[in-house]
Amino acid sequence: MNRSKIFLLILTVTFSSASYALRCGHYLVGPGDYKDDVLEKCGPPDSAQSHYETRGRGNRAQINQFNFNQNHINQFNFNQYPNLSYEQGNYHEVEVLVEEWKYDFTRGRLRKLLRFENGELKEIIDLGKYR
């Protein structure tokens, strides 16, 4: 009995659609899909807004090299054998086109907000049901 419950749970989790996906007819759309694909599967949104956001991106590289004599490895002293450290980094800002599409489905279904960044679906937000 216990094994059958576990097996049923595994099957349910394995074959259930992702909770972050949106069903449009017979199709599923989810994060990673592109705007044209969503438009083809779900049709035009009920409302759409777009704006640009500026985001910063940076990276940093650091190299440490320890200089010490192999013969004196047992008596290693940082003051006697200083290390060489080199660090480089850069930062730049990137403009991202953010589009928010709102789908108002029929009564009884949740309204959804789809957030695209540079044409790629990043997030699906539940807005609640009709009143």
N, C-alpha and C positions, 0 to 999 in steps of 0.2 A: 504494500500500500504506500509506504513512504517513498520507495523508489519510483513509483508511477507519478507521484506528485512532483518529485524532482525532475523527472524526464519531461513532464508536461511544462514545467516552468522553463526549462532549457529550450524547449521547442518554441514556446511563446516569445521568449527574448530573442531567439535566433531569427525567427521569421516575421517579427513585428516590424512595421516601418518605424523609422526614427521619429522621435517626438518633435524634433526641430524641423521636420519636413512639412510641406504644405501639399495637400492633395487637390489637384485641379482636374476634375473629370477622372480619366483613367491614368493620369500622369502624376508623378511626384516631383516636386522641385525642392531643392534644399541648398544650404550654403555650398558655394563652389560653382553653382550654375551661373551662366551668363545671362545678361539682360534679354538678349534676343531669344534664347531658349525659353525663359520664363514667359515672355510675351507670346510666344508661339503656343505654349502649353496652357496658360491661364487667361490669355486675352489681355486687352488693355486694362490698366488699373482704373479704379473709380476716381482717384486723385493721385497726383504726383507732384513732388517738390524736389528741387535740387539746390545744392549750395556747395561751395568749396570750403574745405578745412585745411589748415596748414598744420603739418605734423613734422616734428623733428626726428631726424635719424642720425645716429652716431655709431661709431665703432672705435675700438681701442685695441692696440696691440702692445704687448709688453714682452721684452726679452730679458732674461736674467742669465748671466754667465758667471759661474763661480770659478775664480782662479785660485788654484791651490796646487801644491807640489804633491805628486803621488807618493813620494817617499815619506811624507809627514802626514799621511791621511789619519793616522791614529791620534796625532796631536793637533788636530785641525783647530785653528783659531781664526775667527772672522776678522779680527783686527790685523792679524799678520798677513792674511791673504784676502784683501778686499774684493768684493764682487763688482761686476760691471752690469749696470742696469740701463736699458734703453726703452723708452716708451713713446708711442706715437698714437695720436687719435685725431679724428675729424668729426665734424658735426655739420649737417646741412638740413635745410627745411624742404619738404616736399608738399606740393599742393595735391589734394585728393578730391576728386569729384564724388560727392555723396548724393545719392538719389534715394528718396523714400517714397515707395509706392504703397497706396492703401487699397485694399480689396475689401469691399463690403458684400459679403455673401448673403444669401437669403436668410430670413428669420430663423433663429434656432442655431445658426452656425456662428462661430467667432469671427470677428473682424480681424484682419491681419495687416501688419505693417511690414513690408519687405525693405530692407536697407541694403543698398548696393554701394560699393566703393570701387570706382573706376570700372564700372560695368560688371562687376562680379558680386553675386549675392553673398552677403556676409552674415546676415542675421534675419530671423523671422520672429516678430514680436506679436503676441496675442493682445488685442485691444479690448477684448470683452465682447459680450453679446449685444444684440439690438435690444432696445427697451420697448 
